[in-house]
Amino acid sequence: SQGVKVLFVPREEEMEEFTFQQTQAVRDAGIGAEIFLGNVKKQKQFKYVEDKNIAYLVEVGGNEKESGKFRLRNTKTRETQNDLTLKQIIELLSAS
């Protein structure tokens, strides 16, 4: 097991169910994924990914739900890839 590769973070409480669905789809593709619940500061999120050695972070809000496009952030390099579909994220994570 490679452990958790990506952390999904809902920006608002009303996005939690949608975010869980995205997290589950990534898990179903065989990629370790977690959801980070609770309204906490970004600094805590980054400390969590550092402590757990999680390589990627995806924040989920209303724009992402509406467009179906997400921003994938590499937690090590802080490099960001914008406007990715969940399918593209799964392909990228499967390859890395």
N, C-alpha and C positions, 0 to 999 in steps of 0.2 A: 504494500500500500504506500502510495506516495504522499499521503496526508492531504491536508486541505490546500488547494491551489488558488482558490478565489473566494473572496468575501463579498457578499452582497449586502448593501446597506440601504434600507429604505430611508428617504429624506423626511418623510412625514408618516405618522402613525397609519393614516388611511392607505398608504402604499404597501403596508406589511404583507397583505394577502397576495397582491400581485408580485411582490418581490420573492415571496416564498415559492410561488409558481415558477419563477425564473430559476431560482436556486435548485428546485427539484428537477427541472429540465436538464440542467447542467449535470446534476448527480446521475440522472438517468443515462447520460452519455458516458458515464464512467469516470467523471472528473470530480475530485474532492471539492466540495463547496459548502460554505456555511453562510448563515444569515446573521447579521448583527442587529439585534433589536434594542430599542431604547433610545430616547432622545439624548444623545451625549455629544460632546464636542468632538470635532474632527481629530484633535490631538489624541483623544482616548482611542479612537478608531485606529489611528496609525500606530499607537503603542501596542494595541492588540495584535495587529498584523505583524509587527516586528517581533513581539514575544512569541507568537505562534508560527513565525517564519512563513507567512502566507504571501505568495508572490504577486497577486493581483487583487484589485479592489474595483467594485462596480457600485456606484451610487444610483439609486432608483427613485425617481420622482414622477410627477405628473407628465412632464415633457417626454420622458422615456416611455411611459405607458401609452401615451398618445401616438408617438412616432414609431415605437418599436425599435428605436435606435438607442444604443448605450455607449457610455464612455468607459473604456477599460484602462485602468491606471496600473502601471508597473510600480509596485511599492518599493522596489530596490532603487530603480533609476529615476522614479517620478515621471517617467515618460508616459504620455497619454495618447491613446488612439480613440478618435471620436467617430460617432455615427456608425457604430457596428451593430449589426443585427445579432440576436442571440446565437443564431446558427454560425455566424462568423466568429463570435467569441469562443464557441465550443470548438470550432476548427483550429483556431489559434492556440487554445489551451491544450488541445489534443496533440498538437505538433511540438509544443515546448516541453 
